[in-house]
Amino acid sequence: MLGITVLTALLACASSCGVPSFPPSLSARVVGGETAQPHSWPWQISLQYLENNRWWHTCGGTLIASNFVLTAAHCISSNQIYRVALGKHNLEVEDEEGSLIVDVDTIYVHKNWSYDLAINDIALIKLAEHVELSDTIQVACLPEKDSLLPNDYPCYVTGWGRLWTNGPIADELQQGLQRVVDHDTCSSSDWWGTTVQKTMVCAGGDGVISACSGDSGGPLNCQLENGCWVVFGIVSFGSPWGCNTFKKPVVYTRVSAYIDWINE
Ligand SMILES: *[C@@H]1O[C@H](CO)[C@@H](O)[C@H](O)[C@H]1NC(C)=O
């Protein structure tokens, strides 16, 4: 019965979003991060900028439509030239099979983004072309408007950055379990206090088993009961005292608070 339910759910969203061709390996191992199954997060992109005739990875992001990428506002600097790499697993391998480099048409940074308050840390990148979806390039689902996930809900952060304090910088895409910390807990005074707004979501931060932020701008991937993966958060900021700091989980922009903005 359960098998049939799951299969139906998978079929229900397979054609649109949030179902990878190569399922992620969600092991019970939760210390730090681990290398992802290649192409199991096919909506993960690498945002790259040009400097000294070379392209450098700067942030993660999420493909949410065939020509739109969601990332963090703090990833965008107005005087840089960007491009987006899709379908990547190892950033050091050029011309990786199934990967694609696309130019940027326009970047929309939330107009009320505040660096000082870290609020509205969200930006949309319109790609110069519609990309062809494939086994290695797919779109993530958006969460339902204003939806929340319960405390402790298991989600996964993915990125090419350090997955724990002073950890190695990864060439291969990393993933780390991040359990949701609800707003009441995260905004209490011994956690993040008033720094954390309702437009944000905290995940991780028990100081023991939590992974750290992947790359800024990248997704907090949460699998809903229907089997589809949604980009529930965008990596925004973490603790200056280190990624595994007790009661200082990584703070994400809560995508469900920005559905109207995204659709606009
Ligand atoms: C930005 O803030 C202003 C003033 O609070 C508000 O009226 C406006 O709706 C906000 N814009 C967005 C896109 O949220």
PDBQT file of the ligand as one rigid body, heavy atoms in Angstrom, charges set to zero:
ROOT
HETATM    1  C1  LIG A 301       9.347  47.052   0.353  1.00  0.00    +0.000 C 
HETATM    2  O1  LIG A 301       9.039  47.811   1.492  1.00  0.00    +0.000 OA
HETATM    3  C2  LIG A 301       8.029  48.772   1.278  1.00  0.00    +0.000 C 
HETATM    4  C3  LIG A 301       7.943  49.636   2.533  1.00  0.00    +0.000 C 
HETATM    5  O2  LIG A 301       7.832  48.853   3.692  1.00  0.00    +0.000 OA
HETATM    6  C4  LIG A 301       6.717  48.050   0.967  1.00  0.00    +0.000 C 
HETATM    7  O3  LIG A 301       5.680  48.962   0.752  1.00  0.00    +0.000 OA
HETATM    8  C5  LIG A 301       6.932  47.199  -0.281  1.00  0.00    +0.000 C 
HETATM    9  O4  LIG A 301       5.788  46.423  -0.539  1.00  0.00    +0.000 OA
HETATM   10  C6  LIG A 301       8.131  46.281  -0.118  1.00  0.00    +0.000 C 
HETATM   11  N1  LIG A 301       8.409  45.637  -1.391  1.00  0.00    +0.000 N 
HETATM   12  C7  LIG A 301       8.437  44.319  -1.513  1.00  0.00    +0.000 C 
HETATM   13  C8  LIG A 301       8.746  43.805  -2.885  1.00  0.00    +0.000 C 
HETATM   14  O5  LIG A 301       8.238  43.557  -0.598  1.00  0.00    +0.000 OA
ENDROOT
TORSDOF 0
